[in-house]
Amino acid sequence: MKRVYIAGAFSSDNILQVFENMRLGMRASVKVLLSGYAPFCPWLDYHFSLMIRNTEKLEVENYYNYSLAWLEVSDALIVLPNWESSVGTKREIEVARKLGMPIFYNIDDFLSGGMLK
């Protein structure tokens, strides 16, 4: 099964936009999963924060490093719309380019023949 990293905006100064970004990212990941690929969905990372105990702490860099480790072993990168102001997505695109990884800026282009399973 091919691994596909889904990238796009997550954070915002508006909590409703954060939820919308999460919804769009999770929905795209489900679409990719239903198409027979193994998606990496960064919008599910909030679960880690829910499991933190008293003295434990995760920094934003922990999340970035964790995500990039998965990107490095992925077969393709799908970038969702409205990513342009996302620092994390810009970093992910840069890493994917350095790795020579196929990058798709349209999920339907990817699914309509972007990669063989």
N, C-alpha and C positions, 0 to 999 in steps of 0.2 A: 504494500500500500504506500503510495507516495505521500510524503509529508509536505504540507502547505502551511506556510506562516501567513496569518492574516494581520495586516497592519492598518492602523488608522488612528484618528484622534480618540483620546480617552478623556483627558482632563479638560476643564473649562472653569471660568470664574462664575459660571451659572450652574447650579446643581442640576437643574432640569436638563441642561445640555449634556452634562456628564451622563445622566441616565439615558438620554437619547443616543449618545455615542456608544454606550454599553449595549443598548438594544440593537443598534445597527451592526456592531461587531459580532455579537453573539448570533444574530440572525444570519449573517454572512457565513459564519463558521458552521452553523447547522446546514446551510445550503451546500457547502463544500463537503461536509460529512455525508449528507444524503446522496451526493454524487460519487461516493466511493473513495474519497481521499481522507487522510488523517490531518485535520486542521489543528494548528496551535492557535488558541484563542486568548490573547492577553487580557481581555475584558473579564475573564473568570478569576484573575489574580486577586481580586478583592477578598476571596475566601481566605487567603493567607492572613490578611489583617484581622479577620474575625477569629482566628485561632491563636493570636498573640496572648501570651501570659504576662503576668505582672512585670517581670524584669526584662522581657524580650522586646526587641525593637527592630523593625524593618525600615530601612531608608529607601528613598526613591531609587538610588543606585543599585540596591539589592534587586529590585524589580527589573531595572534595565539590564543588569548583568545576567539574571536568570533568563529573561526573554531572549537576549542575544545568544546565549548558549543554545537555545532551541532553534533560533534562526540559522545558526551555523551548520546545523545538521538537516535543514529543510531542503526540499527539492525545488521549491518555487516560493515566490513572495507575491501575495495579492495585496494591493494598496487600495483601500476604500476611498471614496470621494471625501473631499474637505479635509485632507490630510496636511495641507500646506502650512498650517500654523502649529503643527505638532512636532515638537523637538524630538520626541522618541521615534516618530515615524521617519523623520529625516535621517536620523542615525541608522535606522533599520535599512532604509534604501541604500545608504552609503555602504553599509556592510555587505548587503546583497550584491551590489555592483562589484565590490572588491573580490567577492567570491565567484563572480561570473554567473550568478544565479539568475534564472529567468524572472523578470518582474512584470506583473500584469496590473494595469491601472483600471481594469474593468473586469469584474468577476465573471460576467457572461462571456467575455472573450476567452478567459481561462477555461471555463466549463465547456465551451463549444469547440474545443480542440486544442487547448493550450498544452496539455500534457497527456501522455498515455498512462494508464493506471498500472 
